[in-house]
Amino acid sequence: MSSVDIKATPRKSSSRAKTNTDQLVRLNVNLNSETADALKEIADHRGISFTEAVRRAISVYKFIDEETQEGRRIQTVSPDRSDVRELVLM
C-alpha cells in the first residue's frame, strides 16, 4: 500500500533548491521497504539526496512516457549488440 500527500508550500528559491518556479511542493510518500532500499541505493551510488533521486526518476519516467506515447520504442542493447531488450511501461 502506498499513499501520496502533495501540498504547495511557498518558499524562496535557494542555491540548494534549483527550481524554475518561486514555489516548491512538499511531497510525502509512503514506500515499502524494498522501494525505499532501492531509492537509498540509487541516491548513495550517485551521491545525491533522496529528493534529487526522486526528481530524476520522475524526469526519466516522463521522458519514457512521452516517447512511447509518440510510438517510439525504448531499448537497451548490450555492448556487443547480441542482446536487445525493450522497456514496456504498464
N, C-alpha and C positions, 0 to 999 in steps of 0.2 A: 504494500500500500504506500502511496506517496501523496503528498499534498503540496500545493504551491500557494504562497501568500504574497501578493505584489502590492506595494504601496508606493506612491510617488512621494519622494522626500526632497523638497527643495534644499539644495546645498550650493555653496560656492565651489566652482571648479578649482582644484589644486593641481600642482605638478604631479602628484601621486595618482590622481584620478583623471586620466586623459579621456575626455568626452567631448563631443561636438555640441552638447546641449548644456544649458545652465542648470539642468535638473538631473539628479541621479535617481534611480529607482531601487529601493531596498527590496530584495527578494529573499524570502525564507523558503527553503526547500527541504523536505524530509527525504532522505535517501536510505535504501537498505545498505547493510554493511559492505556487501560486495561492490556496489556502485561507489560508495564513499571511499573504499580502499583503492579502487581504480582511479578516482579523482585525485587522491593523495599521491598515488604513484606517478601519475602524469605531471602533477604540479612539482613534485620533488625532482623528477627526471629533467624537467625543463627549467627548474629554478624560478618558478613563478608562484604567485598566490593561488589559492582556490578560486578566488573571484576571477582572476585572469584566465585560469584554465577553463572556467565555465564560459566566459566571454568568447574565447577561441573556439570552444566546442560548438557554441551556438552559431558562430560565423561559418564554421565548416559545414554544419548541418544545413544552414540557409543556402550556402553555395551549392551543395549537392542537390538539395530540393529544387532550387531554381533550374539547375542544369537538367535534371531528369524531367521536370515539367516541360522543358523545351524539346524533349525527345532525345537528349544526349545520354550516353551510357558512361558510367563511372567504372573504371577498371584499374586493377593493379597488375603489373607484369614483372615477372622475375627478371633478374639481370641478364640471363641468357635467353630470355623470351620463350622458355619452354613451358611456363605456367602462367596462364592468364585467368584472373578471377574478376568477376563482375559484382559490384556492390548493388544490392537491391534494397531500397527502403520499403518498409511495410507500414 
